[in-house]
Amino acid sequence: MGAMKWLVIFVLLGICSKSSLSSDIQVSVFSVTTKSAILRWTRVTGAGSYKLTATPKSPPSNHVVFATFGPNTVLGSVNSLSPNVVYTFTVEALDESQQTLSSAAVESSTAPGMMDPIQTVKTIDSKTLMASFNSETGATQYTIRIEDANGFFREDIVSSTTAEIKSLTPYTEYMLSIMASNSGGRSQPSLPQTAKTVLPPPQLSASSPSNDSIIVSWAPVAHAVQYTLSIYEFGSNTSMKHNTSSTNLTFPGLDAGSLYVIEGFAWDLEGREGEGLSINQTTRPPSPYRANVSMVMSNGVAGLSVSWEFDQEVYGSIQYHAMSDQNLTCNSTSSSCTLQPVGCGEVHTVQVTASNDAGPSQPSSPVVVITFPCPPESLALVESTEGNCTLTWDTVPHADSYQAFIKRGDEPEETCNTTSNNCTYHCKCGNTYLMSVFAFNQAGSSPQGPILNYTTLPCCPEGVLVSLVSTDTLEVTWTASQGAQLYETRAADGSEVILCNDTAPVCALSDLSCDSPYSVLVTPCNEISGCNRACKAHTKNTAPCMPMNLMLNLKNSSCVSVSWTANNSAATYTVSASGDDGEHTCTTSGNSCDITDLPCGSMYEVSVTATSPFGQSLPSYSDSLETGPCCPVNLTVDQVTQAVTNVSWSHAKGAHSFITSLTSTRGHARCHTQDSHCLMGCITCGTNYTVTMEAFSHSGRSSNCSYRGFSSSACCPSGVRLYKMAGNSLRVYWRSAGSGHSYITDMVGSSNNYTCTASSGESSCDVGTVQCGDVYNVVVAPLTPEGSKVLFCPQRLYSVTCSGSSVGTVIYRGKRSVD
């Protein structure tokens, strides 16, 4: 049926084929079965049909089978062949007259015949079946076909009559058939044989929760109704077996640190034993015992050496773990290890556990150990005034005692042993000490702790000398002190504090308050230890305060009263007036005094100075004093004209300007000048004047001066006339300004001069033998009591003509001023 199906398909393919034509035919085997073969050939030009003949190659060779195909067929089959026989297949191309145009042959064997069903099927495991079957003559290999009800289909090729069928699904029913194959093809499948795989093994998982038990657990196996587990110690012939429907089982009472073999399988509903599984599980090891802990040092690192004892008869390798509750661990396969690093002052609880593949044992009995103490911290030094120093530190946990080391320079090191937290020793000011403290307990000494580098307070300076170098400045000197890098000098008086910092043993404290007692303290300091505040202070008073508000009151030209304000204690005051002639002074304990005997015309700078046992104040702000100017020693009044006088005087010390006055009952004259002379008009002739002067200084201070009186000259006569007398004589006539004066008349011509006088009371005089024809200057002047004439009377000009040889007409030609 199958061969006919293929033949129809191939005939149709041959009819529809459009393959190219050739003169020589070519043939090949397409496929063969037990009783049929399909061949393929090429088309031949002119072929009207094709004949396919199958002839057995070996006897009996008379069973020949053939088939004929149309001109368009290129694929054909022959049937009714014998199984497992080698045939010669010949294809001939025939023309319309059935003559052979071309032919070709090919050999091929038919497939073996259908085999007997599989004889036996055994279960190897849940995924493997073992099948056995009879061999087939001429078969070179076999194909096992595996199918199940769920559509699974697979064919396995095997070479022997016993074969394992692997990779199956556990607890599944399969249909198995067998086919034989040779070079030509394979047979039809045998009748199927039914077989069912067993349950898969439970996936055992084991652990040892303690060193004498093992817990086994597994996931449920589908279709299982019961499980069987057995356990035995490796190397032992004794086992324990348990049946259970649960999925876990505990085996108690086992030996610690031993290897056990555990086997298990499931039972299905048919009562078949499923595939088994074996696993190994070791119980946890026994606990170490007799643990011992001691302190050790390795390469400068502290540690705890832990040792223990253990049971030698255990299975496999054992790893030992030493643990501290301070999170330190160490591992070993022997009987000791070291926990490190450990610190000072720690309390460790140490236990040891043994571990194998099953897990750790119970820890050993705990051992408590205390490490060496930590080095004391917070070292501090307290100095006392008695020259002792107390070294203190913080107490250290777990310390039983302390030892302090004190070192100064090249001196031998001091030690101090104590159970408290302080040590007292003798120390010197201004020295550097190196100190350290160690703590001790049963584990040993603490490591080197902090080293306190302490410099004691610098020594107080000696030879302190406080000197007043100015009114508000104290100079302080002293001898340099041990350990001092800086000196802080402090001056305090109750209301203020003045500071001076310097590295030199000298300091000047300035801007101090006057007339105040100061407490002066020199404090030595250094950068390390600070300042020594226990030094002695020294007291020093400043100079008195400067007098203020100086006031001068000139009592007279030679005496001045000086007053001021001051609030000094126990001070005397000296007033000084300094001028060109030297210094004038007065002294008092009050607030005023008088300076006398000051000369006129002098300038003085007046100041006051306060003096006390502690020093002298600054002079007060000075004030200028000017005494009244001196009066000129000599004063002269000269009459220039009848109404003008010239007053001149000698130099007057201190005088800057002058007011000179001429005073009479008939009037007065005055002038104001800086010169040493002045002209004054409006003088009345023939009058007695009082002469006074007022001298002024630059500042306006004045002195009144009186001098001998001055009498103005007699008045010049008026109405002077010249009259012709008999002969060559002329008479001069005038009106007298007053009685009691004699007069003199002068006539001055170009060639002759004439003079005549008149006694007191007379108002004319005659001049004889006058030369005519000349012009004459005529002056009539009174005579002073001393007989000198007044020089400033006016001249009158007259022409005297001649009348023959005698005086002719006298002509008045006007006045002329006196040159």
Secondary structure, 3 states (H helix, E strand, C coil): CHHHHHHHHHHHHHHHCCCCCECCCCEEEEEECCCCEEEEECCECCCCEEEEEEEECCCCCCCCEEEEECCCCCEEEECCCCCCCEEEEEEEEECCCCCEEEEEEEEEECCCCCCCCCCEEEEEECCEEEEECCCCCCCCEEEEEEEECCCCEEEEEECCCEEEECCCCCCCEEEEEEEEECCCCECCCCCCEEEECCCCCCCCEEEEEECCEEEEECCCCCCCCEEEEEEEECCCCCEEEEEECCCEEEECCCCCCCEEEEEEEEECCCCCECCCEEEEEECCCCCCEEEEEEEEEECCEEEEEEEEECCCCCCCCCEEEEEECCCEEEEECCCEEEECCCCCCCEEEEEEEEEECCEECCCCCCEEEECCCCCCCCCEEEECCCCEEEEECCCCCCCCEEEEEEEECCCCCEEEEECCCEEEEECCCCCEEEEEEEEEECCEECCCCCCEEEECCCCCCEEEEEEEEECCEEEEEEECCCCCCEEEEEEECCCCEEEEEECCCEEEECCCCCCCEEEEEEEEEECCCEECCCCCCEEEECCCCCCEEEEEEEEECCEEEEEEECCCCCCEEEEEEEECCEEEEEEECCCEEEECCCCCCCEEEEEEEEEECCEECCCCCCEEEECCCCCCCCEEEEECCCCCEEEEECCCCCCCEEEEEEEECCEEEEEEECCCEEEECCCCCCCEEEEEEEEECCCCCEEEEEEEEEECCCCCCEEEEEEECCCCCEEEEEECCCCCCCEEEEEECCCCEEEEEECCCCCEEEECCCCCCEEEEEEEEEECCCCCECCCCCEEEEEEEEECCEEEEEEEEEEECCC
